[in-house]
Amino acid sequence: MVAALGGGAGLAHSAAFEFTSREPSMDSQQVFQTLKNTLVEQFELDPAKITPQARLQDDLDLDSIDAVDMIIKLQEITGQKVRPEDFKEVRTVGDVQHIIEKLLAAQAAPA
């Protein structure tokens, strides 16, 4: 559900929260923590509300415009093209984390 994703607070790029190949061994917890930090920074969310089970639309109040911003931000921080159709089934923070992990795996794969 594209309407579930988001980021309306701006697209300021923070090097502190990048998912890049400089962290080739980034584990699932590190991906989650980096995603959480990014959501707090980009969308001014309460960190206590950001859990893997948190629903983007219902729990975090992110809307369809936020979804576009989130896709752009994920492209910036991963260096990978994000297809909007990849987000059709996204409902939770954990779903976004899974997509990031897939993008990082694709980035780490030999060309």
Helices and strands as residue ranges (DSSP letters): G 2-4, G 15-17, H 28-43, G 47-49, H 64-78, G 84-87, H 93-108
